[in-house]
Amino acid sequence: MSEQEKPQEVTDDVVVSMEYTLTVDGDILDSTEDGEPLDFLQGHRNIIPGLEKELYGLSEGDTKDVKVIAAEAYGEIDLEALMDVPRSEFPPTIPLETGTELQVKDKEGEVRYATITEVGAKNVQLDFNHPLAGKELNFEIKVVGLRSPTTEELSHGHVHSEDHQH
């Protein structure tokens, strides 16, 4: 690929390679510091919408601090996603303690993730909201690479890693 074909800034359908640190409520929750950068296809909702929209126009080497409000990240807390379940439905192997995370199969057999938010005498309250729902996310990002996607990546709407045989 010639240098002219290499994208000069972040636009739709460009593969972005990005280093980042995610902070929520002052705590670092995720970072690429000790690993590989995150590669994704811009404009295809591979990352949260509020972060994606802040990347347009950035060039390789650019850094930016981005605040993403809950509505543009994992959403506000949905009270409909709270469910009371009788204690008797929990196997004895699950610790009935606030903060315990578990996987639950719904009626369609889909696995959903939940966190115990309340333990009562008869019922246990499960929260099916994403753990970061209602939270503002703070990203420190650096664009470390830009490239054009392969035809296959573009048709699939996401980046394929070197060992990806899809």
Secondary structure, DSSP 8 states (H G I E B T S, - for coil): --GGGS-SS--TT-EEEEEEEEEETTEEEEESTTS--EEEETTTTSS-HHHHHHHTT--TT-EEEEEE-GGGTT-S--GGGEEEEEGGGS-TTS---TT-EEEEE-TTS-EEEEEEEEE-SSEEEEE-S-TTTT--EEEEEEEEEEE---HHHHHHTS---TT---
